[in-house]
């Protein structure tokens, strides 16, 4: 949150945005994924940001969620980004 507040290109950001993205887990169960932030930049870009520890980025569930989020964003003219802590 401090990074977003300090970024002069960030117009606004929200943690409680109400976005819930469907995805399928490794056992073929339907799940819902809520990204950490939605960010609007001064150039008009809207980006969903997920914050992850670098050790978890390659996990199967994180990759499944990422693919679902990228598709969801593409359909809406948005971007998806995983930020590491």
Order of alpha helices (4+ residues) and beta strands (2+ residues): alpha-beta-beta-beta-beta-beta-alpha-beta
